[in-house]
Amino acid sequence: MTITEFEMLKSISIDSIDRDTIQNINSIDIDTSLSIEERYKNLLKQTRNPYFFRCNGTIVKVEFTDNNLSLQEALTDTLIRKKSR
């Protein structure tokens, strides 16, 4: 897969994604005995778009930033900002 193809998959909005193409996270199998590169190739085979998955019927889009915050820090920051409104 090319960088352009990854960028195209990444640019899809959560509102326009076809729900039927999203893999349930419980059905994704990660073989930890494989190299990182092979794991990623395997993930791409199992999913049509590595930026989306379903969890209990909810569509989740994975995004990354360059701010080096952990998920917990980002969620805490979001909740604090929401509470202060």
N, C-alpha and C positions, 0 to 999 in steps of 0.2 A: 504494500500500500504506500502511495506517495504522500508527501507532506501536504500537497494540495487536496488530496482525498481526505486526509485527517482533518484539515481545516474546514472542509465542506461538512463533514460529519459533526464537527464541533460547533459549527454555526447554526445548526438546526435548533429552532426554539422548542421548548418543552410543550408549547401549545400546538405546534404543527406536526409533531412526531406521530407516526402511525403506531398506536398502542400495540397492535398485533405483531409488530416487528421487534418489540422490546423483550429481552430475555429476563425471566425471573431469576433473581440473584441466587435463590436456593438451588437452581438447576445448573449453575455455573461451577465447573470443577477445575480447581487450580492444582496442578501436579507440582508440588514443591521440590520434587527430585529433578525437575528440568531446570535448565539455565534460565536466567531472567528473560533473555531474548526468546527462548523457546516457549516460556510461559505466556509471553505476550502474543506470540503467534497463535498459540492454542486458544487464548482468550478471543482473539479476532475470529478464529474459526467458529467459536461457540456463540459469539454475539455479532449482530450486524453493525452495531455502533457501540464502541467501547465507552462512550460518554454517557450512555443511558442504561438503566436497569430498572426492573420492577421489584418492589418489596411490598408484599401483602396488598397487591393491587395498585400501589402508589408508584407513579413514575418518578424516578430520581435522575437528575442530570448532574454529572460530576464535572466540576470546574476547578481550575487551579489558579492561584495567584502567585506573585513574586514577593509577597510580604512576609514569608516564613512563619506565619501564624499556624499553630496547631488547630485542628478542628474544634477542640474544646475552647481555645482562646477566641476563635472566630465566632462561635455560637454565643459565648459569654458576652462578647462585645456587641453582638447583634441584639441580644436580650436587654442589655443595659441601655442601648440607644432607644429601643422600643419602649422601655419602661419610662424613660425620661421625657417622652412626647406628651 
